[in-house]
Each structure stands twice: as C-alpha cells, then as structure tokens.
C-alpha cells in the first residue's frame, strides 16, 4: 500500500512538472499550408498562434530539413525546393514560435509545427530519364546535352536564376538539336557566376535540380625544356579572373599512373623529364574555392617521348660476368683433380724417415762399405840413393 502511494505521488509530481513546463512555452503556430509558386519555389504559410500573452511579441523560426534556421516576423516564407535534393518525399518544414528580440517575455520557444510540401507533378529521378547530362559553359551561352534513355520521350528544359524574386524570368532552352542518340539545347546568356535552377519535363514525369557548371577540357600542350617538361593549357573562355587548378594524371614508362595538382594563372608548369621514357598525360581543370565551382572532364590522352631499350651494359655485368666466373671455377676444379699428383705431391713423414735411419744405420753402413771401389796396386821400382864425394865426377849408369 505504501509503495502504491509513493508511485502515485511520483506520477503526480511528473505531471505537474510537465504542465508547468508546457505552460512556460509559447503556443505553436497553427494552420500550416504550402503553395507552389513555380517548379522550384514553394511558399509556406501559417496562422498566428492563439492564447499569446499580451506582453509577448513573437517571431517564427523556420527550418527546411537540416538546413540553417531562418527567422521571420511574417506568417509566410519562400523556399527553394528541388526534387533532386529531396526526392519524391518532398520538402519538410518545421516552424517554431519564439519571442521577439529585445522584448521582455518569460515564455520559451514553442513546440514544433511541421508540414511536408509534395510536388504537384510526378517526380522522376534524372538517371531514370537521361544519362550523361552536362552543360558546358562558354563566354556567351551554355550548351546542355544528354542521352535520352527512351528516344520516344522528348525532354524539355526551362531555367532561371535560383532564388529570384521575379518568377516570370523562367526561360525555355532553345535551339534544340539532336546528334545521333544525343540531344541538346542552348541556354543563352553569361550565367556561370550564378546558381541556375532547371526543370526537366518528359512524358514520364518531372525533375528539378541545380545546374552544375562544366567547361570543355582545356587543351594540354607538352614541350621539352632541358631535363624538364613544360605543361601549358589553353585558357578557358570563362572564369578569366579565377585561379585554375589543373589535375594532371600521367604514366611514365611502365610505372603506375601518378596524379598531381597544379595551380596556375597562365604560366606553364614544369616537371622532371626522363628522356628514356614515354609519357602519357590526361588533365582536367577546376576553379579554386574563391570562384563559382566550374570543372571539366578529363581530356584525351596526350603522349610525349618514346620508350628506349634498356642499357645492355647492366645486363652484361649482371649475367655474363657471373657465367664466365662460374665456367672458370669449374675448369680450375677439373685441372686440379687431373694433375693433383703434380700440383700437390705426397710428402713423406719425416719422423718415419728418421726412425728407419736409426734402426737400420749399421746395416746400411756395411752394405755401403763393401760396395766401395778398390783400385789395383801399381808396380813401383825401388829407388837407391848412393853418397858420392864432392870432387868425384858423377858417372851415369848405363
């Protein structure tokens, strides 16, 4: 019983706190509605909330999807709503009541009031109707082209500056042409510095989107300057005051493709050059962050130089010389084994020689003495000596 009373007291407290917080809020706007002013613009309206305290003056905070909040003192607001951004789900708007700035009011922001604006036409995605849609910007016009997925469905384009307060400025794309399976038309005027909204209509449905600017790929020229290559491009017709960033992808000999970015105002770019290699270049251009985004596709491949055969000296050093050394070693081993007895004769053990000499010394001596040469004795006549007086004449014996 005591537990039941505690739970009841807790729920009562929570209810009173919620009621107090709700009483502390401003009432939300009511009667939200929308109206399409043109294919790109929707006007959202609402009624001023009832039950406002007399001392509170209010404004309204409006948010489309997750975009930045906008604040207004009016009971309506205009928004750009493009089907390519929102799809068939439409644009959802959230409106809050808030106290006016610098006004004394003890009430907080109201709870949100929401509404979703759906397109009055059937919505289709761009890739369901056309492919390869692009608009190339020139100095005095834009050339838009596309390939219809269904050649029996005609595509019509209308355009105007996004967010324009003059809704009568919508123009039709003229000079419609067909080149094989590709179709196109021209948007007249120099518009590349502004956001252009486009509505495309076919029998299948309608789509709206913001134009993405493109330019024809600038022509790349390659020239040799000593041990460097000079890269230069034909300046685009638009964005003459912009700094252009060129993305260059090149392949050197059989090495993998490398991409580099160059920032230039017209001066040529330089890079190291290996004269033994063939270079293949592709490039595209885009503006820097300080200009309206404009970009191009990659241009056709530009080739420079030729691949030269590798130097044969390195092949000789790395292959032929080791082979010659191996043959010489094999022949040396063969000759050594064949003439081993001459090159490395067997040397007797000195200790064995001395031992044999000691053990057989006397025997060898006798054998050696008996074999000595003994000469025959020579016959010699005896010599007689006779003493003679000093005055006697010597007579010779006959």
C-alpha angles and dihedrals in degrees: 000000000000090000091052091052091050092051091048091050091050093050091048090052093049091049092051091048092051091047090050092049092047090049088053092058129085115247115260123246117266139207097041115190139159138212129195109231093184135339090286106035132067126185116213118201136181141171126257109259119254124230096044116160110251092236094055122087113191144203132186134245114209128189130183110210106307097333124124117290119258124201126208139169092213128087093237140047138185125231136179109240117185122186093217089062099040104024122204090321090079130216118307119210127196121199127192130184112230134175117262117257117267091013121123107240128144095204126103132219114300127242113274125270114203138193134174121218113213123196114255089222132064108272122222130178119246093240089056092061110025141011133206092026111176139154118210116206120222130175095268106017148011123242112209121192137174143165113239114225088212111039091199091063115083117214120212124191130205125178147177140165110290114249094014113159090212104079092185093070094086109125133192122239106249138194092051112196140175125213110183107302092343123091130190150157141196131257106205123219139043100285105144094109092059137063110257122200117206132196117201119194130192136159087265095058145282137289134185126201144154116261118250110211121229134174131204109271108269113245112253120219122194125197135168123246110178108290092349138074121228117215120196135168137207105253114250118250091238133049095037091160093048129095108241122214115207120203109206121191115188139172121213117202106312095329122122119274115272125199125205134175123228125191114206145160093202105302116120121258122232132211136172115276129210106198092203092064137074114228126209117195135193123176143177134186136224135172123250124252093271095066134057107280110264124162142168136217121252113284125231117286115276116202129202133179131002135262110253122206113259120264111273094211092076090051091053092048096047100039115017099045094052089049091052092048091050092052091049091051092050092050091048091053091049094050092046093053093045095051098030094126091057099039095043110022120190109262114207120235108262093211091060091051093051092046092052092048092052095046096047101030099115095043092052090048093055093046090051094049095051091054095054119120114256115196123219116256114258121227111241124187114231116253118227120198119200123192113227127190117255096248097045120106112238116238123202118231112240 
